[in-house]
Amino acid sequence: MASGIFAILDDIGALMDDVAVTSKLATRKTAGILGDDLAVNAEKATGFLKNRELPVLWAITKGSLLNKAIIVPIVLALNYFLPEAIKYILILGGVYLAFEAVEKIVEYFFHRGNDEPKVVEQKSEDEGMQAEKAKIKSAIITDFILSLEIVIIALSTVLEKSLTVQIVTVIFISLIATVGVYGIVALIVRLDDMGYKLIAYSKEKGLLTKIGKILVAALPIIIKGLSIVGTFALLLVSGGIFVHNIEYFHHLLPSWPSLLKELLIALGFGLGAMFLFVIGKKVIAAFKK
């Protein structure tokens, strides 16, 4: 009986060793997409009234966890039964990301009010909640596609391992992605609060006050910077999806830098998706008349 227990513990230890090695490799491979995920989601989780920032961020975090709870079993099942389907799902997700990035660019150049970060204004309680829910929904949809990419990349590093190692590694990377990304976002959106507390603690004197003022002044700059980086991240992620999953684009313009090629391809898909979206809205409006 005792030897059986020790054998089980030995198997668990060996499994944990395998998971530790594969998780390290998977984390390294997903580092780039995690950086993009951070930039995109930090931009989407900002711009709310101060007392709503953390509740909104928590709602997005719960949505992200639900996304991964849906994605992980589906991707594992598809990889086992129908691996080719993953590629087409990724391509559709890439089209959505490209569309969203182009929409942001068009909005910036043609529907710009001022350069100040937009804040969800609550003219009435119902109106404010609707605007908040719309932005949360958009953030969760984007997170779903980025999470899909993260899960598939993590899975690709453990395809030769046992099913148990695959499951544990992918779940671990999924949790790290959510906790790490949204934990950093929470710190970013609370930078100004940290600054004000430092100023109050130091009674507006000395080094702590200077640091506090820097944190307060840095927040709008960081938010604006993340908005720009997040838009380019959407393009790069979608462009990478097209280049790695569509044979034609993989061999297109071989002498061009991959970064530039991915940006141009993503812009092309995004503009095409926006054109179809606008035409579709006009057709629907015409039928309603």
N, C-alpha and C positions, 0 to 999 in steps of 0.2 A: 504493500500500500504506500509506504513511505517512498520507495523507489519510483513508484508511478507519479507521485506528486513532484519529486525532484525532476523527473523526465519532462513533465508539463512545464515546470518553471524554466528548465533549460531550453525548451522549444520557444517559450515566450521571450526569453533573453535573446535567443538567436533572431527571432522575428524583429525585436526592437532594434537590434544591431543593423539588420537589413534596412529597416525603415529609416533609421538615423542617416545611413549612407545615402539612400535614395532621396530622402527629404532634402539633404544638403545639396545634392545635384539638381533636384527639381527647383529649389529656391534660387539657385544660381541661374538656371535657365529662364525662370519666370521673373527675374529681377527687373528686366526692361519693361515688361507689361505691367508689373506692379507699380513702377514709377509713373507710367502713363495713367494707370488706374487712380493713383494718388492725385495727380494733377487734374484729371477730369472730375473726380468726385469732390475734391476740395473746392473747385469752382462752383459745382452744383449745390454744395451744402452751405454756401455763403449767400449773403444778400437778404437775409431775413431780419426782422426786428430782434433786438438783443435778447429779449426774454423767450424767443421762440427758436433760437439757434440750436441749442442742445436737444430740445424735444424733436425738432425736425431731423437733426442728425441721428438721433436714436431711432426714429421711424425708418430712415434710410438704411441704417445698420441692420435693423430687424428684417427689412426687405432683402438686404444683401445675403443674410443668413438663410432666409427662405429660398432665395435664388439658388444658392449652392446646395441646399437640401434637395432641390428639384433637379439641378443640373448633374450632380455627381452620380446618382443611380442611373439616370438616362444615358449619360456619356459612357459609363461602364457597360451598360447593357448594349448600347449601339456598337461599341467597340468589339463586343463579343459576337453579336449576331449580325450586325450590318455596318461594318467600319466605314464603308464608302459614304454613308449618309452624313457622317460628321463633317466632311468637307463641304457639302452643300449647305448645311446649317451655318457653318462658319462664313461662307460667302454671303448668305442672306444677312447675317449679322454685320458683316463688313459694309454692305450697302447701306444699312441703317446708320452706322457710325459715320460714314462718308456724308450721307444726307444731313445728319445733325451738324457736322462740322461746317459744311457749306452754308447751311441755314444761319449759323452763328456769324459767318463771314459776311453774308448778304445783309443780315440785320445790322451789323456793325457799320457797314459802309452806306446803307440806304435808309435805315430806320433808326439812326442814332439821335438821341435827344441831347444828352450831354455826356461828359466823360466820367461823371461820378458813378460809383457802383450802384446798380439798381437794387432797391430794397422793396420787398413785398409790402405794399401799403395796405393797411386794414381800414378802409373807409367804413366798412361795417363788419360785424363779426362773421356773417355768412360769406361775404365777399372775400374777406381775408383768408378764411379757411379753405375756400375753393381755390384761390391762387396758391396757397401753401400745398394743398393736396396735388395740384397739377405739377408743381415743381418736384415734389417728392416722387410722384409717379414717373416723371421723366428721368430722374436720377436712378430709380430702381430699374427701369428698362435698360438704360445705358450700362448699369452695373451688371445686369444679366448677361449682356453680350461680352463685356470684358471678363466676367467670371467664367463664361464658357471658354474663352481663349485661355485663361489661366489654368483651368481644369484640364483642358486638352493638352496643353504644353506639359503640365505636370505628369499626366498619364503617359505621354510619349517617352518620358525618361525611365519608365518602369515597365515597359511592354514585355520585356523578357523575364520579368519576375513573376512570382506566383500571384494568383488573384488576391490573396489576403494582403500581400505587400502592396499591391496596386491600390486596393481600397483604403488601407490605413494611410498610405503616403498622400493620396489625393485629398482625403478628408483633412489631414494635417495641414497641407498647403492651403486648402480652402479657408480653414479657420485662421491661419496666420495672415492670409490676404485680407480678410475682413477686419480682424482685430487690429492688425498693424496699420492698414490704410485709414480706417475711420478713427483710430486712436490718435494718429498724427493730425488728421483733419480737425478733431476736437481741440487739440492744442493750438492749431492755427487760428480757429475762430475765437479762441479765448485769449489771444495774445494781448489785446488791449486791456482786458480785465486784469491780467497779470501785471501789466504796466501800471494801471491805476492803483492797484494794491501796493506795489513797490513804492510809488510816489507817496501814498498815504502813510505807509509804514515808516518811511524815512523822513516824514514831515517836510517834504519838498526841499530837502537838503542833501548834498553829498552825491556819491557815486550811484547809489540805488535809484535816486530820483532821475539821474541822467539815463540810466538803463531803462527805467519805466517809461520815460518820454520817447525813447527810441522805439520801444515795443509798440506804444500807442501809434506813433507816426508810421511805423512799418506795416501795420495791418492792411490799410487800403492799398498800399503798393504791392504787397504780397498777393492780395486778392486779385488785383488787376493783372499782375504777372501770371498768376495761376490760370486766369481766364484765357490768356493768350496761349500759354503752354498747353492747357487742356484742349484747346481747339486743334493745335498742331498734333497733339497726342492722338486725338480721334482720327485725324488724317493718316498718321503714321501707322497706327494699329490696323485701320481698314486697308491701307495700301499694302501692308505686310501680309494681310490675309489674302488679298488678291494675287500678289506675286507668288506666294508659297502654295496656293491651292488651285491656280488657273495656269495651265501649262503655257499658254500663249504669252501671258504677261511675265512668266518666269524667264522666258528667253528673249523678251522684248528689250531693245536698247541695252545690250550687254556692256557697252563701254561707258554707260552713264553711271554716276554714283547711285547706289541703291536707295539712299535717302531721298534724292531728287526724283528718282523714278517712282518710288512709292507715293510721294506727295502728288505728283502729276496724275497718276492712275487713280488715286483716291478722289482727287478733285473732279476728274472726268466722270467717275461713277456718281459722286455726290451731285454734280450739276444735272446729270441725267435723271437721277432719282427726284430731284427738286422739280425738274421740268414735268415729269410724269405726275408728280403730286399736284402741281398747279393746274395742269390740264384736267386731271381727275376731279379736282374741286369744281372747276368750271363746268364740266360735263354733268356732275351731280346737281349743281345749281340750276343748270338749264333744264334738267329733267324735273326738278321740283316746281319750276314755273309752268 
